[in-house]
Amino acid sequence: MNHTRIAAEAIRYRLDLVRNPLIHLAPDELERMAGATLDAAEPAVDSAIRRIATAWIDAGIEPELLCRGWDCPAVRRLFDANPHLVDALDDIIRVATRSIAA
């Protein structure tokens, strides 16, 4: 699994939950955030990705989809049924914003 792609999709999904749908990060900005997140080597990010991936697989969602766009009904159901996974998304976002700001 490509952790940078997973982090990028997690960041995209979380931002889509909280912002105006007319505002989009450019693909290069999203990739920069995801790369900076993993470059920070924070255990919180590894833990967040592991929690999301475990719940994802337990829900029967194809693991390959972790690296693709998460805009599908199965993923929405997963996060709706497991609100604690939003905390995992927030852990990734927190490290991303701190890493970009540094």
Secondary structure, DSSP 8 states (H G I E B T S, - for coil): --HHHHHHHHHHHHHHHHS-TT----HHHHHHHHHHHHHTT-HHHHHHHHHHHHHHHHTT--GGGGGS---SHHHHHHHHH-THHHHHHHHHHHHHHHHHH-
